[in-house]
């Protein structure tokens, strides 16, 4: 299993020291992206410009694919 925070820190906008993984701001911020590991997968949500969100998730999936050695994709982006 991948150590999420090591890979997460490589992503643009990482917010250090939060209980939930966040980028660009906290959950109550004007702009944010958050992710949590769940049995069903990795839900990623946010309040951010749609093109930025899509590009960011695409980059995250590429990093996860490289790290895990199997294809990871944003099925519901």
KEKE-3310 file (N, C-alpha, C; in steps of 0.2 Angstrom, whole numbers, plus 5000, padded with zeros to 4 digits):
npx = (5004:5002:5010:5001:5003:5016:5016:5005:5010:5018:5009:5002:4997:4996:4991:4998:4997:4984:4969:4961:4966:4970:4971:4975:4967:4957:4942:4932:4935:4936:4941:4946:4952:4949:4953:4950:4954:4945:4936:4930:4937:4946:4939:4938:4935:4930:4930:4932:4939:4932:4941:4954:4952:4950:4962:4971:4966:4969:4983:4986:4981:4990:5002:4998:4996:5010:5016:5010:5010:5000:4986:4977:4963:4952:4937:4925:4926)
npy = (4994:5011:5025:5037:5051:5055:5054:5063:5075:5079:5084:5098:5112:5106:5105:5105:5096:5092:5083:5077:5074:5088:5100:5116:5123:5122:5112:5121:5132:5144:5139:5122:5105:5089:5072:5055:5039:5025:5010:5007:5014:5029:5043:5059:5076:5093:5111:5120:5127:5119:5115:5115:5106:5094:5093:5092:5080:5071:5072:5067:5054:5049:5049:5040:5029:5027:5024:5013:5004:5000:5003:5018:5028:5042:5039:5045:5059)
npz = (5000:4997:5005:5008:5012:5008:4994:4992:4997:4986:4977:4970:4980:4993:5010:5025:5040:5043:5048:5039:5022:5013:5000:4994:5003:5018:5022:5024:5017:5003:4992:4989:4989:4994:5000:5005:5011:5007:5009:4997:4988:4983:4987:4980:4982:4980:4980:4968:4953:4939:4928:4933:4944:4937:4930:4941:4947:4937:4937:4950:4948:4939:4946:4957:4949:4944:4956:4962:4952:4944:4934:4938:4939:4936:4938:4940:4937)
capx = (5000:5006:5010:4997:5005:5022:5013:5001:5014:5020:5004:5001:4992:4996:4990:5001:4995:4976:4967:4959:4970:4968:4975:4973:4963:4953:4936:4927:4938:4932:4944:4949:4952:4950:4953:4950:4955:4939:4936:4928:4942:4949:4935:4941:4930:4932:4926:4938:4937:4932:4947:4959:4950:4951:4969:4974:4965:4973:4990:4985:4980:4996:5007:4996:4998:5017:5018:5007:5012:4994:4982:4973:4960:4947:4931:4919:4928)
capy = (5000:5018:5030:5043:5058:5056:5056:5069:5081:5080:5087:5106:5115:5102:5108:5101:5095:5092:5076:5075:5076:5094:5104:5123:5126:5118:5110:5127:5137:5146:5134:5116:5098:5084:5065:5051:5032:5022:5003:5007:5018:5036:5049:5066:5081:5099:5117:5123:5128:5113:5113:5114:5100:5089:5092:5090:5073:5067:5071:5062:5047:5047:5048:5034:5023:5025:5022:5007:4999:4998:5009:5021:5033:5046:5036:5050:5066)
capz = (5000:4996:5010:5005:5013:5004:4987:4993:4998:4980:4973:4971:4985:4999:5016:5030:5047:5044:5049:5032:5017:5009:4996:4992:5008:5022:5020:5024:5013:4997:4987:4992:4987:4999:4999:5010:5008:5009:5007:4990:4984:4985:4985:4980:4981:4981:4978:4964:4946:4936:4924:4938:4947:4932:4929:4947:4948:4932:4939:4955:4946:4936:4952:4960:4944:4944:4963:4963:4947:4940:4932:4943:4935:4939:4935:4941:4937)
cpx = (5004:5005:5007:5001:5011:5020:5009:5005:5017:5015:5003:4996:4992:4995:4992:4997:4987:4975:4964:4964:4967:4973:4971:4969:4960:4946:4931:4930:4934:4935:4947:4948:4953:4950:4953:4951:4949:4940:4934:4932:4944:4944:4939:4936:4933:4927:4932:4936:4937:4938:4953:4958:4952:4958:4973:4972:4968:4980:4990:4985:4986:5001:5005:4998:5005:5019:5016:5008:5006:4990:4977:4969:4954:4940:4925:4921:4923)
cpy = (5006:5022:5036:5050:5059:5058:5062:5075:5083:5084:5095:5107:5111:5107:5104:5101:5095:5084:5073:5078:5082:5097:5111:5126:5121:5117:5116:5133:5138:5141:5128:5110:5094:5077:5061:5044:5029:5015:5003:5011:5025:5041:5055:5071:5088:5105:5121:5123:5121:5110:5111:5108:5094:5088:5090:5083:5069:5067:5067:5055:5045:5045:5041:5028:5021:5022:5015:5002:4996:5004:5012:5027:5036:5044:5041:5057:5070)
cpz = (5000:5002:5007:5006:5009:4997:4987:4993:4991:4975:4975:4976:4992:5005:5022:5036:5048:5045:5043:5027:5013:5005:4994:4997:5012:5019:5020:5021:5006:4992:4991:4988:4993:4997:5005:5007:5012:5007:4999:4985:4987:4983:4985:4978:4982:4979:4975:4957:4943:4932:4928:4942:4943:4931:4935:4948:4943:4934:4945:4953:4942:4941:4955:4955:4944:4951:4964:4958:4943:4939:4937:4939:4938:4936:4935:4941:4933)
residu = (UNK:UNK:UNK:UNK:UNK:UNK:UNK:UNK:UNK:UNK:UNK:UNK:UNK:UNK:UNK:UNK:UNK:UNK:UNK:UNK:UNK:UNK:UNK:UNK:UNK:UNK:UNK:UNK:UNK:UNK:UNK:UNK:UNK:UNK:UNK:UNK:UNK:UNK:UNK:UNK:UNK:UNK:UNK:UNK:UNK:UNK:UNK:UNK:UNK:UNK:UNK:UNK:UNK:UNK:UNK:UNK:UNK:UNK:UNK:UNK:UNK:UNK:UNK:UNK:UNK:UNK:UNK:UNK:UNK:UNK:UNK:UNK:UNK:UNK:UNK:UNK:UNK)
# end
